[in-house]
Amino acid sequence: MSQDPFNKDHHLCTKLDEYHIDIPDFPMKSNRWERFINLLASPAKDPIDPLISTTGGLMLLKIAPIIGTAALALIQALIFL
């Protein structure tokens, strides 16, 4: 396991030795505050998206406020009569 497979090819070994990469030192584990901020900044799932994607759901979104308003008006008319 200690043998380097790139030592067999001299040309490849010289090409690989030409490149030097500096890897910056950064903390691998974030603290609680950063995790909390990432939680707040993460995108939320849209609850209306499944309704909008279908024709029946889109119609329901248009008709539901009208039916709700008519029901509230009917309840108020029955109470005050």
N, C-alpha and C positions, 0 to 999 in steps of 0.2 A: 503493500500500500504506500510505501514511502517513495516509490519510483514515480518520477514525473513523466507522463507520456509525451510532453512537448519537447523533451530533451533529444528525442530521436531525430526530429527534423530541425536541422540547424537554421534553415531560412526562416521557418515559423518562429523559432525561439528568438532570433534577432529582431524580428518584426514586433513580437510581443514585448520585448525589452525596451523598445523605442517609446512606448506609451507609458506615461506615469499619470495616475489619477489621484488627486487629493480628495479624500472623503472627509467632509466636515463632521465635526463632533456635535451630535445633537442628542438630547435625552430621548430614550426610547419609550419611557413611560410618562404619560401626562399626569398632572396633578388633578385633584378633584375640581378645582375651579375651571380648568380648561375642559374637562369632560362635561361639566354643567353647561358651559357656554356652547360647546358643540351640540349638546342635546337641544338647547334652545334654538340654535341656528339651523338644525336639520330640517329639511322640507317635510311638511305634513301631507298626509294622504287626503285627497279631495273626496269628501263623502258623497257629493252630488255627481261625481264622474260616472258611476254606473247608470244613473238615470238619464244623463245627457246622451250617452252613447246609443240608446235605443229610441225608436220613434215613439213608442208608448210612454216611455219615461219622460220624454220632452213634452208630450201632451199633458201628462200628469202635472208637471211643473207649471204649466200654463193654466190648467183648470183648477188645481187645488186651492189657490187663493180666492178664486171666484166662489167656489163652493163653501169655503170657510167663512167668507164675508156674508154670503146669503144665510148660512146657518146662524151666525151671530145676530144678524138683523131679525131673523125669525124668532129667535129666543127672546130678544128685547121686545118684539111686538107682542109676544104671548105673555110676557111678564107685566107689561104696562097696560094691557087691555082690561 
